[in-house]
Amino acid sequence: MSLAAFLLALGTTCRITRFITKDTLAAGFRCWVADRFGDDSRPAYLVNCGWCTSTWVAGATAVYATLLDTTAWFQLPAAALTLSYLTGVASRWLD
């Protein structure tokens, strides 16, 4: 995997993990998991824990990046997700 693909995979992992564990748009999903499995269940913990979720997101992203790192199928969505994440981080510092 190239350095560029690695950095895009890193940004993608950060953004998807943040979306699952913290974003308001995914709150319904987190509530559904808690309702389905219980508030104190491992699945509920998983979707609320950035460290836990990032392991699974990173694994899937690494496979995706390794197989498709030189194609637009990886580069475009990964660049968009990475830019989204970096913009969110920058906005926290600048606001």
mmCIF file as gemmi writes it, N, C-alpha and C atoms, coordinates in Angstrom:
data_model
loop_
_atom_site.group_PDB
_atom_site.id
_atom_site.type_symbol
_atom_site.label_atom_id
_atom_site.label_alt_id
_atom_site.label_comp_id
_atom_site.label_asym_id
_atom_site.label_entity_id
_atom_site.label_seq_id
_atom_site.pdbx_PDB_ins_code
_atom_site.Cartn_x
_atom_site.Cartn_y
_atom_site.Cartn_z
_atom_site.occupancy
_atom_site.B_iso_or_equiv
_atom_site.pdbx_formal_charge
_atom_site.auth_seq_id
_atom_site.auth_asym_id
_atom_site.pdbx_PDB_model_num
ATOM 1 N N . MET Axp A 1 ? 0.849 -1.168 0 1 0 ? 1 A 1
ATOM 2 C CA . MET Axp A 1 ? 0 0 0 1 0 ? 1 A 1
ATOM 3 C C . MET Axp A 1 ? 0.899 1.237 0 1 0 ? 1 A 1
ATOM 4 N N . SER Axp A 2 ? 0.572 2.178 -0.843 1 0 ? 2 A 1
ATOM 5 C CA . SER Axp A 2 ? 1.368 3.402 -0.935 1 0 ? 2 A 1
ATOM 6 C C . SER Axp A 2 ? 1.112 4.298 0.281 1 0 ? 2 A 1
ATOM 7 N N . LEU Axp A 3 ? 1.979 5.26 0.479 1 0 ? 3 A 1
ATOM 8 C CA . LEU Axp A 3 ? 1.814 6.201 1.579 1 0 ? 3 A 1
ATOM 9 C C . LEU Axp A 3 ? 0.519 7 1.403 1 0 ? 3 A 1
ATOM 10 N N . ALA Axp A 4 ? 0.231 7.406 0.176 1 0 ? 4 A 1
ATOM 11 C CA . ALA Axp A 4 ? -0.998 8.16 -0.083 1 0 ? 4 A 1
ATOM 12 C C . ALA Axp A 4 ? -2.23 7.328 0.264 1 0 ? 4 A 1
ATOM 13 N N . ALA Axp A 5 ? -2.229 6.074 -0.136 1 0 ? 5 A 1
ATOM 14 C CA . ALA Axp A 5 ? -3.362 5.192 0.166 1 0 ? 5 A 1
ATOM 15 C C . ALA Axp A 5 ? -3.473 4.983 1.671 1 0 ? 5 A 1
ATOM 16 N N . PHE Axp A 6 ? -2.341 4.845 2.348 1 0 ? 6 A 1
ATOM 17 C CA . PHE Axp A 6 ? -2.362 4.688 3.801 1 0 ? 6 A 1
ATOM 18 C C . PHE Axp A 6 ? -2.968 5.911 4.483 1 0 ? 6 A 1
ATOM 19 N N . LEU Axp A 7 ? -2.564 7.107 4.063 1 0 ? 7 A 1
ATOM 20 C CA . LEU Axp A 7 ? -3.09 8.328 4.665 1 0 ? 7 A 1
ATOM 21 C C . LEU Axp A 7 ? -4.581 8.498 4.384 1 0 ? 7 A 1
ATOM 22 N N . LEU Axp A 8 ? -5.003 8.145 3.172 1 0 ? 8 A 1
ATOM 23 C CA . LEU Axp A 8 ? -6.43 8.201 2.856 1 0 ? 8 A 1
ATOM 24 C C . LEU Axp A 8 ? -7.208 7.17 3.679 1 0 ? 8 A 1
ATOM 25 N N . ALA Axp A 9 ? -6.627 5.998 3.859 1 0 ? 9 A 1
ATOM 26 C CA . ALA Axp A 9 ? -7.276 4.964 4.681 1 0 ? 9 A 1
ATOM 27 C C . ALA Axp A 9 ? -7.366 5.418 6.136 1 0 ? 9 A 1
ATOM 28 N N . LEU Axp A 10 ? -6.349 6.09 6.613 1 0 ? 10 A 1
ATOM 29 C CA . LEU Axp A 10 ? -6.359 6.63 7.978 1 0 ? 10 A 1
ATOM 30 C C . LEU Axp A 10 ? -7.478 7.649 8.141 1 0 ? 10 A 1
ATOM 31 N N . GLY Axp A 11 ? -7.561 8.595 7.22 1 0 ? 11 A 1
ATOM 32 C CA . GLY Axp A 11 ? -8.62 9.602 7.282 1 0 ? 11 A 1
ATOM 33 C C . GLY Axp A 11 ? -10.003 8.984 7.164 1 0 ? 11 A 1
ATOM 34 N N . THR Axp A 12 ? -10.131 7.987 6.316 1 0 ? 12 A 1
ATOM 35 C CA . THR Axp A 12 ? -11.4 7.29 6.141 1 0 ? 12 A 1
ATOM 36 C C . THR Axp A 12 ? -11.801 6.581 7.428 1 0 ? 12 A 1
ATOM 37 N N . THR Axp A 13 ? -10.86 5.91 8.036 1 0 ? 13 A 1
ATOM 38 C CA . THR Axp A 13 ? -11.119 5.208 9.292 1 0 ? 13 A 1
ATOM 39 C C . THR Axp A 13 ? -11.548 6.187 10.38 1 0 ? 13 A 1
ATOM 40 N N . CYS Axp A 14 ? -10.86 7.307 10.466 1 0 ? 14 A 1
ATOM 41 C CA . CYS Axp A 14 ? -11.215 8.315 11.471 1 0 ? 14 A 1
ATOM 42 C C . CYS Axp A 14 ? -12.633 8.837 11.249 1 0 ? 14 A 1
ATOM 43 N N . ARG Axp A 15 ? -12.976 9.138 10.009 1 0 ? 15 A 1
ATOM 44 C CA . ARG Axp A 15 ? -14.297 9.729 9.742 1 0 ? 15 A 1
ATOM 45 C C . ARG Axp A 15 ? -15.422 8.728 9.964 1 0 ? 15 A 1
ATOM 46 N N . ILE Axp A 16 ? -15.262 7.512 9.477 1 0 ? 16 A 1
ATOM 47 C CA . ILE Axp A 16 ? -16.316 6.507 9.653 1 0 ? 16 A 1
ATOM 48 C C . ILE Axp A 16 ? -16.492 6.171 11.13 1 0 ? 16 A 1
ATOM 49 N N . THR Axp A 17 ? -15.385 6.05 11.848 1 0 ? 17 A 1
ATOM 50 C CA . THR Axp A 17 ? -15.457 5.766 13.285 1 0 ? 17 A 1
ATOM 51 C C . THR Axp A 17 ? -16.17 6.889 14.016 1 0 ? 17 A 1
ATOM 52 N N . ARG Axp A 18 ? -15.814 8.102 13.704 1 0 ? 18 A 1
ATOM 53 C CA . ARG Axp A 18 ? -16.473 9.254 14.35 1 0 ? 18 A 1
ATOM 54 C C . ARG Axp A 18 ? -17.961 9.273 14.026 1 0 ? 18 A 1
ATOM 55 N N . PHE Axp A 19 ? -18.303 8.989 12.777 1 0 ? 19 A 1
ATOM 56 C CA . PHE Axp A 19 ? -19.712 8.97 12.38 1 0 ? 19 A 1
ATOM 57 C C . PHE Axp A 19 ? -20.492 7.941 13.195 1 0 ? 19 A 1
ATOM 58 N N . ILE Axp A 20 ? -19.958 6.744 13.298 1 0 ? 20 A 1
ATOM 59 C CA . ILE Axp A 20 ? -20.663 5.675 14.014 1 0 ? 20 A 1
ATOM 60 C C . ILE Axp A 20 ? -20.787 5.984 15.503 1 0 ? 20 A 1
ATOM 61 N N . THR Axp A 21 ? -19.723 6.456 16.113 1 0 ? 21 A 1
ATOM 62 C CA . THR Axp A 21 ? -19.698 6.57 17.575 1 0 ? 21 A 1
ATOM 63 C C . THR Axp A 21 ? -20.174 7.911 18.124 1 0 ? 21 A 1
ATOM 64 N N . LYS Axp A 22 ? -20.138 8.974 17.35 1 0 ? 22 A 1
ATOM 65 C CA . LYS Axp A 22 ? -20.428 10.299 17.905 1 0 ? 22 A 1
ATOM 66 C C . LYS Axp A 22 ? -21.461 11.113 17.124 1 0 ? 22 A 1
ATOM 67 N N . ASP Axp A 23 ? -21.588 10.897 15.84 1 0 ? 23 A 1
ATOM 68 C CA . ASP Axp A 23 ? -22.405 11.77 14.995 1 0 ? 23 A 1
ATOM 69 C C . ASP Axp A 23 ? -23.888 11.65 15.318 1 0 ? 23 A 1
ATOM 70 N N . THR Axp A 24 ? -24.566 12.776 15.323 1 0 ? 24 A 1
ATOM 71 C CA . THR Axp A 24 ? -26.006 12.812 15.579 1 0 ? 24 A 1
ATOM 72 C C . THR Axp A 24 ? -26.773 11.999 14.544 1 0 ? 24 A 1
ATOM 73 N N . LEU Axp A 25 ? -26.314 11.999 13.296 1 0 ? 25 A 1
ATOM 74 C CA . LEU Axp A 25 ? -27.001 11.255 12.246 1 0 ? 25 A 1
ATOM 75 C C . LEU Axp A 25 ? -27.002 9.749 12.485 1 0 ? 25 A 1
ATOM 76 N N . ALA Axp A 26 ? -26.05 9.256 13.25 1 0 ? 26 A 1
ATOM 77 C CA . ALA Axp A 26 ? -25.992 7.824 13.557 1 0 ? 26 A 1
ATOM 78 C C . ALA Axp A 26 ? -26.575 7.504 14.933 1 0 ? 26 A 1
ATOM 79 N N . ALA Axp A 27 ? -27.139 8.49 15.598 1 0 ? 27 A 1
ATOM 80 C CA . ALA Axp A 27 ? -27.713 8.257 16.93 1 0 ? 27 A 1
ATOM 81 C C . ALA Axp A 27 ? -28.829 7.219 16.885 1 0 ? 27 A 1
ATOM 82 N N . GLY Axp A 28 ? -29.62 7.246 15.834 1 0 ? 28 A 1
ATOM 83 C CA . GLY Axp A 28 ? -30.683 6.255 15.689 1 0 ? 28 A 1
ATOM 84 C C . GLY Axp A 28 ? -30.138 4.841 15.617 1 0 ? 28 A 1
ATOM 85 N N . PHE Axp A 29 ? -29.03 4.679 14.91 1 0 ? 29 A 1
ATOM 86 C CA . PHE Axp A 29 ? -28.385 3.365 14.818 1 0 ? 29 A 1
ATOM 87 C C . PHE Axp A 29 ? -27.887 2.92 16.185 1 0 ? 29 A 1
ATOM 88 N N . ARG Axp A 30 ? -27.235 3.83 16.92 1 0 ? 30 A 1
ATOM 89 C CA . ARG Axp A 30 ? -26.74 3.483 18.254 1 0 ? 30 A 1
ATOM 90 C C . ARG Axp A 30 ? -27.898 3.136 19.191 1 0 ? 30 A 1
ATOM 91 N N . CYS Axp A 31 ? -28.994 3.88 19.097 1 0 ? 31 A 1
ATOM 92 C CA . CYS Axp A 31 ? -30.181 3.573 19.919 1 0 ? 31 A 1
ATOM 93 C C . CYS Axp A 31 ? -30.782 2.227 19.536 1 0 ? 31 A 1
ATOM 94 N N . TRP Axp A 32 ? -30.821 1.941 18.252 1 0 ? 32 A 1
ATOM 95 C CA . TRP Axp A 32 ? -31.352 0.657 17.798 1 0 ? 32 A 1
ATOM 96 C C . TRP Axp A 32 ? -30.518 -0.49 18.359 1 0 ? 32 A 1
ATOM 97 N N . VAL Axp A 33 ? -29.196 -0.36 18.307 1 0 ? 33 A 1
ATOM 98 C CA . VAL Axp A 33 ? -28.32 -1.405 18.858 1 0 ? 33 A 1
ATOM 99 C C . VAL Axp A 33 ? -28.571 -1.573 20.348 1 0 ? 33 A 1
ATOM 100 N N . ALA Axp A 34 ? -28.682 -0.459 21.078 1 0 ? 34 A 1
ATOM 101 C CA . ALA Axp A 34 ? -28.931 -0.541 22.525 1 0 ? 34 A 1
ATOM 102 C C . ALA Axp A 34 ? -30.287 -1.168 22.817 1 0 ? 34 A 1
ATOM 103 N N . ASP Axp A 35 ? -31.304 -0.811 22.024 1 0 ? 35 A 1
ATOM 104 C CA . ASP Axp A 35 ? -32.637 -1.401 22.223 1 0 ? 35 A 1
ATOM 105 C C . ASP Axp A 35 ? -32.643 -2.884 21.895 1 0 ? 35 A 1
ATOM 106 N N . ARG Axp A 36 ? -31.927 -3.233 20.866 1 0 ? 36 A 1
ATOM 107 C CA . ARG Axp A 36 ? -31.916 -4.631 20.386 1 0 ? 36 A 1
ATOM 108 C C . ARG Axp A 36 ? -31.134 -5.544 21.32 1 0 ? 36 A 1
ATOM 109 N N . PHE Axp A 37 ? -29.982 -5.069 21.809 1 0 ? 37 A 1
ATOM 110 C CA . PHE Axp A 37 ? -29.089 -5.923 22.589 1 0 ? 37 A 1
ATOM 111 C C . PHE Axp A 37 ? -28.974 -5.533 24.062 1 0 ? 37 A 1
ATOM 112 N N . GLY Axp A 38 ? -29.5 -4.379 24.425 1 0 ? 38 A 1
ATOM 113 C CA . GLY Axp A 38 ? -29.401 -3.901 25.799 1 0 ? 38 A 1
ATOM 114 C C . GLY Axp A 38 ? -28.338 -2.831 25.942 1 0 ? 38 A 1
ATOM 115 N N . ASP Axp A 39 ? -28.596 -1.894 26.849 1 0 ? 39 A 1
ATOM 116 C CA . ASP Axp A 39 ? -27.666 -0.77 27.053 1 0 ? 39 A 1
ATOM 117 C C . ASP Axp A 39 ? -26.28 -1.205 27.506 1 0 ? 39 A 1
ATOM 118 N N . ASP Axp A 40 ? -26.208 -2.274 28.266 1 0 ? 40 A 1
ATOM 119 C CA . ASP Axp A 40 ? -24.925 -2.733 28.799 1 0 ? 40 A 1
ATOM 120 C C . ASP Axp A 40 ? -24.309 -3.876 27.999 1 0 ? 40 A 1
ATOM 121 N N . SER Axp A 41 ? -24.811 -4.101 26.792 1 0 ? 41 A 1
ATOM 122 C CA . SER Axp A 41 ? -24.317 -5.207 25.975 1 0 ? 41 A 1
ATOM 123 C C . SER Axp A 41 ? -23.006 -4.837 25.269 1 0 ? 41 A 1
ATOM 124 N N . ARG Axp A 42 ? -22.333 -5.846 24.809 1 0 ? 42 A 1
ATOM 125 C CA . ARG Axp A 42 ? -21.092 -5.615 24.054 1 0 ? 42 A 1
ATOM 126 C C . ARG Axp A 42 ? -21.345 -4.891 22.731 1 0 ? 42 A 1
ATOM 127 N N . PRO Axp A 43 ? -22.395 -5.252 21.976 1 0 ? 43 A 1
ATOM 128 C CA . PRO Axp A 43 ? -22.664 -4.492 20.749 1 0 ? 43 A 1
ATOM 129 C C . PRO Axp A 43 ? -22.929 -3.006 21.02 1 0 ? 43 A 1
ATOM 130 N N . ALA Axp A 44 ? -23.658 -2.698 22.092 1 0 ? 44 A 1
ATOM 131 C CA . ALA Axp A 44 ? -23.921 -1.302 22.437 1 0 ? 44 A 1
ATOM 132 C C . ALA Axp A 44 ? -22.617 -0.594 22.811 1 0 ? 44 A 1
ATOM 133 N N . TYR Axp A 45 ? -21.765 -1.278 23.549 1 0 ? 45 A 1
ATOM 134 C CA . TYR Axp A 45 ? -20.46 -0.708 23.896 1 0 ? 45 A 1
ATOM 135 C C . TYR Axp A 45 ? -19.633 -0.477 22.63 1 0 ? 45 A 1
ATOM 136 N N . LEU Axp A 46 ? -19.668 -1.435 21.732 1 0 ? 46 A 1
ATOM 137 C CA . LEU Axp A 46 ? -18.894 -1.341 20.491 1 0 ? 46 A 1
ATOM 138 C C . LEU Axp A 46 ? -19.242 -0.097 19.693 1 0 ? 46 A 1
ATOM 139 N N . VAL Axp A 47 ? -20.529 0.196 19.521 1 0 ? 47 A 1
ATOM 140 C CA . VAL Axp A 47 ? -20.917 1.332 18.679 1 0 ? 47 A 1
ATOM 141 C C . VAL Axp A 47 ? -20.775 2.675 19.395 1 0 ? 47 A 1
ATOM 142 N N . ASN Axp A 48 ? -20.393 2.647 20.66 1 0 ? 48 A 1
ATOM 143 C CA . ASN Axp A 48 ? -20.153 3.887 21.394 1 0 ? 48 A 1
ATOM 144 C C . ASN Axp A 48 ? -18.681 4.101 21.735 1 0 ? 48 A 1
ATOM 145 N N . CYS Axp A 49 ? -17.847 3.131 21.458 1 0 ? 49 A 1
ATOM 146 C CA . CYS Axp A 49 ? -16.419 3.179 21.797 1 0 ? 49 A 1
ATOM 147 C C . CYS Axp A 49 ? -15.593 3.4 20.534 1 0 ? 49 A 1
ATOM 148 N N . GLY Axp A 50 ? -14.936 4.551 20.456 1 0 ? 50 A 1
ATOM 149 C CA . GLY Axp A 50 ? -14.115 4.857 19.29 1 0 ? 50 A 1
ATOM 150 C C . GLY Axp A 50 ? -12.96 3.885 19.092 1 0 ? 50 A 1
ATOM 151 N N . TRP Axp A 51 ? -12.333 3.479 20.185 1 0 ? 51 A 1
ATOM 152 C CA . TRP Axp A 51 ? -11.226 2.529 20.085 1 0 ? 51 A 1
ATOM 153 C C . TRP Axp A 51 ? -11.709 1.19 19.53 1 0 ? 51 A 1
ATOM 154 N N . CYS Axp A 52 ? -12.856 0.749 20.013 1 0 ? 52 A 1
ATOM 155 C CA . CYS Axp A 52 ? -13.39 -0.554 19.59 1 0 ? 52 A 1
ATOM 156 C C . CYS Axp A 52 ? -13.861 -0.521 18.143 1 0 ? 52 A 1
ATOM 157 N N . THR Axp A 53 ? -14.644 0.48 17.819 1 0 ? 53 A 1
ATOM 158 C CA . THR Axp A 53 ? -15.186 0.593 16.47 1 0 ? 53 A 1
ATOM 159 C C . THR Axp A 53 ? -14.073 0.765 15.441 1 0 ? 53 A 1
ATOM 160 N N . SER Axp A 54 ? -13.054 1.551 15.786 1 0 ? 54 A 1
ATOM 161 C CA . SER Axp A 54 ? -11.986 1.815 14.814 1 0 ? 54 A 1
ATOM 162 C C . SER Axp A 54 ? -11.227 0.548 14.416 1 0 ? 54 A 1
ATOM 163 N N . THR Axp A 55 ? -11.16 -0.428 15.297 1 0 ? 55 A 1
ATOM 164 C CA . THR Axp A 55 ? -10.495 -1.69 14.948 1 0 ? 55 A 1
ATOM 165 C C . THR Axp A 55 ? -11.186 -2.36 13.774 1 0 ? 55 A 1
ATOM 166 N N . TRP Axp A 56 ? -12.515 -2.412 13.839 1 0 ? 56 A 1
ATOM 167 C CA . TRP Axp A 56 ? -13.285 -3.059 12.778 1 0 ? 56 A 1
ATOM 168 C C . TRP Axp A 56 ? -13.316 -2.213 11.516 1 0 ? 56 A 1
ATOM 169 N N . VAL Axp A 57 ? -13.461 -0.915 11.671 1 0 ? 57 A 1
ATOM 170 C CA . VAL Axp A 57 ? -13.471 -0.017 10.518 1 0 ? 57 A 1
ATOM 171 C C . VAL Axp A 57 ? -12.1 -0.042 9.835 1 0 ? 57 A 1
ATOM 172 N N . ALA Axp A 58 ? -11.034 -0.028 10.613 1 0 ? 58 A 1
ATOM 173 C CA . ALA Axp A 58 ? -9.682 -0.054 10.05 1 0 ? 58 A 1
ATOM 174 C C . ALA Axp A 58 ? -9.417 -1.35 9.29 1 0 ? 58 A 1
ATOM 175 N N . GLY Axp A 59 ? -9.884 -2.457 9.823 1 0 ? 59 A 1
ATOM 176 C CA . GLY Axp A 59 ? -9.695 -3.732 9.128 1 0 ? 59 A 1
ATOM 177 C C . GLY Axp A 59 ? -10.362 -3.735 7.764 1 0 ? 59 A 1
ATOM 178 N N . ALA Axp A 60 ? -11.613 -3.288 7.717 1 0 ? 60 A 1
ATOM 179 C CA . ALA Axp A 60 ? -12.33 -3.241 6.441 1 0 ? 60 A 1
ATOM 180 C C . ALA Axp A 60 ? -11.692 -2.228 5.495 1 0 ? 60 A 1
ATOM 181 N N . THR Axp A 61 ? -11.303 -1.081 6.026 1 0 ? 61 A 1
ATOM 182 C CA . THR Axp A 61 ? -10.684 -0.044 5.193 1 0 ? 61 A 1
ATOM 183 C C . THR Axp A 61 ? -9.327 -0.49 4.667 1 0 ? 61 A 1
ATOM 184 N N . ALA Axp A 62 ? -8.564 -1.197 5.466 1 0 ? 62 A 1
ATOM 185 C CA . ALA Axp A 62 ? -7.252 -1.688 5.023 1 0 ? 62 A 1
ATOM 186 C C . ALA Axp A 62 ? -7.39 -2.676 3.868 1 0 ? 62 A 1
ATOM 187 N N . VAL Axp A 63 ? -8.361 -3.554 3.96 1 0 ? 63 A 1
ATOM 188 C CA . VAL Axp A 63 ? -8.597 -4.498 2.858 1 0 ? 63 A 1
ATOM 189 C C . VAL Axp A 63 ? -8.993 -3.735 1.605 1 0 ? 63 A 1
ATOM 190 N N . TYR Axp A 64 ? -9.94 -2.816 1.76 1 0 ? 64 A 1
ATOM 191 C CA . TYR Axp A 64 ? -10.42 -2.002 0.643 1 0 ? 64 A 1
ATOM 192 C C . TYR Axp A 64 ? -9.264 -1.213 0.01 1 0 ? 64 A 1
ATOM 193 N N . ALA Axp A 65 ? -8.432 -0.592 0.84 1 0 ? 65 A 1
ATOM 194 C CA . ALA Axp A 65 ? -7.307 0.204 0.343 1 0 ? 65 A 1
ATOM 195 C C . ALA Axp A 65 ? -6.259 -0.662 -0.34 1 0 ? 65 A 1
ATOM 196 N N . THR Axp A 66 ? -5.996 -1.818 0.206 1 0 ? 66 A 1
ATOM 197 C CA . THR Axp A 66 ? -4.991 -2.71 -0.374 1 0 ? 66 A 1
ATOM 198 C C . THR Axp A 66 ? -5.42 -3.211 -1.752 1 0 ? 66 A 1
ATOM 199 N N . LEU Axp A 67 ? -6.689 -3.543 -1.868 1 0 ? 67 A 1
ATOM 200 C CA . LEU Axp A 67 ? -7.178 -4.083 -3.137 1 0 ? 67 A 1
ATOM 201 C C . LEU Axp A 67 ? -7.394 -3.022 -4.208 1 0 ? 67 A 1
ATOM 202 N N . LEU Axp A 68 ? -7.771 -1.821 -3.791 1 0 ? 68 A 1
ATOM 203 C CA . LEU Axp A 68 ? -8.193 -0.813 -4.765 1 0 ? 68 A 1
ATOM 204 C C . LEU Axp A 68 ? -7.441 0.505 -4.655 1 0 ? 68 A 1
ATOM 205 N N . ASP Axp A 69 ? -6.253 0.523 -4.058 1 0 ? 69 A 1
ATOM 206 C CA . ASP Axp A 69 ? -5.59 1.793 -3.754 1 0 ? 69 A 1
ATOM 207 C C . ASP Axp A 69 ? -5.288 2.669 -4.955 1 0 ? 69 A 1
ATOM 208 N N . THR Axp A 70 ? -5.155 2.124 -6.13 1 0 ? 70 A 1
ATOM 209 C CA . THR Axp A 70 ? -4.83 2.938 -7.307 1 0 ? 70 A 1
ATOM 210 C C . THR Axp A 70 ? -6.056 3.252 -8.155 1 0 ? 70 A 1
ATOM 211 N N . THR Axp A 71 ? -7.233 2.902 -7.688 1 0 ? 71 A 1
ATOM 212 C CA . THR Axp A 71 ? -8.448 3.131 -8.474 1 0 ? 71 A 1
ATOM 213 C C . THR Axp A 71 ? -9.272 4.274 -7.897 1 0 ? 71 A 1
ATOM 214 N N . ALA Axp A 72 ? -10.1 4.839 -8.74 1 0 ? 72 A 1
ATOM 215 C CA . ALA Axp A 72 ? -11.009 5.896 -8.295 1 0 ? 72 A 1
ATOM 216 C C . ALA Axp A 72 ? -12.035 5.352 -7.305 1 0 ? 72 A 1
ATOM 217 N N . TRP Axp A 73 ? -12.316 4.046 -7.346 1 0 ? 73 A 1
ATOM 218 C CA . TRP Axp A 73 ? -13.265 3.439 -6.412 1 0 ? 73 A 1
ATOM 219 C C . TRP Axp A 73 ? -12.791 3.563 -4.971 1 0 ? 73 A 1
ATOM 220 N N . PHE Axp A 74 ? -11.5 3.661 -4.771 1 0 ? 74 A 1
ATOM 221 C CA . PHE Axp A 74 ? -10.961 3.903 -3.431 1 0 ? 74 A 1
ATOM 222 C C . PHE Axp A 74 ? -10.64 5.379 -3.231 1 0 ? 74 A 1
ATOM 223 N N . GLN Axp A 75 ? -9.943 5.964 -4.179 1 0 ? 75 A 1
ATOM 224 C CA . GLN Axp A 75 ? -9.402 7.305 -3.991 1 0 ? 75 A 1
ATOM 225 C C . GLN Axp A 75 ? -10.468 8.379 -3.789 1 0 ? 75 A 1
ATOM 226 N N . LEU Axp A 76 ? -11.538 8.353 -4.556 1 0 ? 76 A 1
ATOM 227 C CA . LEU Axp A 76 ? -12.556 9.401 -4.441 1 0 ? 76 A 1
ATOM 228 C C . LEU Axp A 76 ? -13.319 9.365 -3.12 1 0 ? 76 A 1
ATOM 229 N N . PRO Axp A 77 ? -13.914 8.22 -2.745 1 0 ? 77 A 1
ATOM 230 C CA . PRO Axp A 77 ? -14.603 8.229 -1.448 1 0 ? 77 A 1
ATOM 231 C C . PRO Axp A 77 ? -13.643 8.413 -0.275 1 0 ? 77 A 1
ATOM 232 N N . ALA Axp A 78 ? -12.457 7.85 -0.364 1 0 ? 78 A 1
ATOM 233 C CA . ALA Axp A 78 ? -11.486 7.993 0.731 1 0 ? 78 A 1
ATOM 234 C C . ALA Axp A 78 ? -11.032 9.441 0.863 1 0 ? 78 A 1
ATOM 235 N N . ALA Axp A 79 ? -10.817 10.109 -0.258 1 0 ? 79 A 1
ATOM 236 C CA . ALA Axp A 79 ? -10.435 11.527 -0.205 1 0 ? 79 A 1
ATOM 237 C C . ALA Axp A 79 ? -11.564 12.363 0.377 1 0 ? 79 A 1
ATOM 238 N N . ALA Axp A 80 ? -12.801 12.099 -0.022 1 0 ? 80 A 1
ATOM 239 C CA . ALA Axp A 80 ? -13.943 12.857 0.509 1 0 ? 80 A 1
ATOM 240 C C . ALA Axp A 80 ? -14.087 12.647 2.014 1 0 ? 80 A 1
ATOM 241 N N . LEU Axp A 81 ? -13.973 11.413 2.475 1 0 ? 81 A 1
ATOM 242 C CA . LEU Axp A 81 ? -14.088 11.13 3.901 1 0 ? 81 A 1
ATOM 243 C C . LEU Axp A 81 ? -12.932 11.738 4.694 1 0 ? 81 A 1
ATOM 244 N N . THR Axp A 82 ? -11.732 11.678 4.134 1 0 ? 82 A 1
ATOM 245 C CA . THR Axp A 82 ? -10.561 12.258 4.797 1 0 ? 82 A 1
ATOM 246 C C . THR Axp A 82 ? -10.699 13.77 4.892 1 0 ? 82 A 1
ATOM 247 N N . LEU Axp A 83 ? -11.109 14.406 3.807 1 0 ? 83 A 1
ATOM 248 C CA . LEU Axp A 83 ? -11.31 15.855 3.827 1 0 ? 83 A 1
ATOM 249 C C . LEU Axp A 83 ? -12.409 16.245 4.81 1 0 ? 83 A 1
ATOM 250 N N . SER Axp A 84 ? -13.462 15.459 4.872 1 0 ? 84 A 1
ATOM 251 C CA . SER Axp A 84 ? -14.538 15.708 5.826 1 0 ? 84 A 1
ATOM 252 C C . SER Axp A 84 ? -14.013 15.653 7.255 1 0 ? 84 A 1
ATOM 253 N N . TYR Axp A 85 ? -13.234 14.632 7.548 1 0 ? 85 A 1
ATOM 254 C CA . TYR Axp A 85 ? -12.688 14.494 8.896 1 0 ? 85 A 1
ATOM 255 C C . TYR Axp A 85 ? -11.758 15.658 9.233 1 0 ? 85 A 1
ATOM 256 N N . LEU Axp A 86 ? -10.853 15.992 8.327 1 0 ? 86 A 1
ATOM 257 C CA . LEU Axp A 86 ? -9.903 17.073 8.575 1 0 ? 86 A 1
ATOM 258 C C . LEU Axp A 86 ? -10.607 18.418 8.719 1 0 ? 86 A 1
ATOM 259 N N . THR Axp A 87 ? -11.678 18.622 7.966 1 0 ? 87 A 1
ATOM 260 C CA . THR Axp A 87 ? -12.449 19.852 8.096 1 0 ? 87 A 1
ATOM 261 C C . THR Axp A 87 ? -13.107 19.929 9.471 1 0 ? 87 A 1
ATOM 262 N N . GLY Axp A 88 ? -13.637 18.811 9.951 1 0 ? 88 A 1
ATOM 263 C CA . GLY Axp A 88 ? -14.224 18.782 11.287 1 0 ? 88 A 1
ATOM 264 C C . GLY Axp A 88 ? -13.203 19.082 12.369 1 0 ? 88 A 1
ATOM 265 N N . VAL Axp A 89 ? -12.025 18.501 12.24 1 0 ? 89 A 1
ATOM 266 C CA . VAL Axp A 89 ? -10.961 18.754 13.218 1 0 ? 89 A 1
ATOM 267 C C . VAL Axp A 89 ? -10.539 20.221 13.164 1 0 ? 89 A 1
ATOM 268 N N . ALA Axp A 90 ? -10.369 20.754 11.968 1 0 ? 90 A 1
ATOM 269 C CA . ALA Axp A 90 ? -9.959 22.159 11.82 1 0 ? 90 A 1
ATOM 270 C C . ALA Axp A 90 ? -11.015 23.096 12.369 1 0 ? 90 A 1
ATOM 271 N N . SER Axp A 91 ? -12.286 22.783 12.14 1 0 ? 91 A 1
ATOM 272 C CA . SER Axp A 91 ? -13.345 23.674 12.624 1 0 ? 91 A 1
ATOM 273 C C . SER Axp A 91 ? -13.389 23.736 14.149 1 0 ? 91 A 1
ATOM 274 N N . ARG Axp A 92 ? -13.037 22.638 14.796 1 0 ? 92 A 1
ATOM 275 C CA . ARG Axp A 92 ? -12.985 22.642 16.27 1 0 ? 92 A 1
ATOM 276 C C . ARG Axp A 92 ? -11.882 23.572 16.765 1 0 ? 92 A 1
ATOM 277 N N . TRP Axp A 93 ? -10.745 23.581 16.074 1 0 ? 93 A 1
ATOM 278 C CA . TRP Axp A 93 ? -9.624 24.422 16.483 1 0 ? 93 A 1
ATOM 279 C C . TRP Axp A 93 ? -9.868 25.88 16.155 1 0 ? 93 A 1
ATOM 280 N N . LEU Axp A 94 ? -10.547 26.144 15.027 1 0 ? 94 A 1
ATOM 281 C CA . LEU Axp A 94 ? -10.702 27.513 14.556 1 0 ? 94 A 1
ATOM 282 C C . LEU Axp A 94 ? -11.915 28.22 15.138 1 0 ? 94 A 1
ATOM 283 N N . ASP Axp A 95 ? -12.874 27.468 15.637 1 0 ? 95 A 1
ATOM 284 C CA . ASP Axp A 95 ? -14.104 28.095 16.174 1 0 ? 95 A 1
ATOM 285 C C . ASP Axp A 95 ? -13.945 28.538 17.595 1 0 ? 95 A 1
